[in-house]
Amino acid sequence: MSKSITLLLAVGLVGFVAACSRPEPEPVYIEPEPISVEPVYTGKYK
């Protein structure tokens, strides 16, 4: 084969492999729940 055909096939193969590769899953960030609840002011004598 000529060099131009070989180069074209190589570039096409690289493009095909790049297009068919699976993307990495995006990380999911979950905010942790508070360990303790802050006390709530309910009034002077309650």
Helices and strands as residue ranges (DSSP letters): H 3-20
